[in-house]
Amino acid sequence: MDFLKQLGIEKNNYGGCTGPGGWSGSKSEKKLDSLNPATDEVIASVYQASENDYEKIMISSAEAFSEWRMVPAPRRGEMVRLMAESLRNNKDALGSLVALEMGKIKQEGDGEVQEMIDIADFAVGLSRQLYGLTMHSERPLHRMYEQWHPIGPVGVISAFNFPVAVWSWNAFIAAVCGDTVIWKPSSSVPLSAIAVQNLCNQVLEEGGYPPVFSLVIGPGRTIGERLVSDKRIPLISFTGSTAMGKRIG
């Protein structure tokens, strides 16, 4: 399938990435097969990330945060604008992959990618509107003001039914606010996440940006638990069942 090649999907893929040139290369964990839900045929396979891979990704994201938080917000918005441009150029291919892997009709797959583009456009505008109040001080020649500060590397855990849009709703807003993002997608739709990470890597590398976006694909009982219990991650955005949400919250 030509769209798989366009998105950088191989027969066997790696499930951990720290950014451009940062695919894990680890084969220590069980290989995960991504199936076409309509036929049960294997589309491609993924070597799941190990706990060692997770630690490398966490350290890389924390280091990138130290650099990214110092970049002016409008420049952070420019990176997200370039992401929107990449998504526009690859909308048909990514929409086809989402439809194939998740089982949506093609129009729904394309629509999900369009949602990514729409939130990217919103985030670009937001990057110039991170306002804070200013106020008078009782001290002469002084004024006080509010300033928003980035919070740190944030985690995004997304569900099977929206393989890519949910990530973008979180990731693009976080990026313009100066945060880096570690994404754990559903193990049922790993290829869609890998395709998005490939697009991210291309934009980050060409623009000379730090590795803002990272990816970790692995079992919820190991990688997922590690992510939600990691004190170095101050914020987790989770989409899924109520029962799992209660465990995470």
Secondary structure, DSSP 8 states (H G I E B T S, - for coil): -HHHHHTT--SEEESEE-STT-B-----S-EEEEE-TTT--EEEEEE---HHHHHHHHHHHHHHHHHHTTS-HHHHHHHHHHHHHHHHHTHHHHHHHHHHHH---HHHHHHHHHHHHHHHHHHHHHTT-----EEE-SSTT-EEE--------EEEE--SSSTTHHHHHHHHHHHHTT--EEEE--TTSHHHHHHHHHHHHHHHHHHT----EEEE---IIIIIHHHHH-TT--EEEE-S-HHHHHHH-
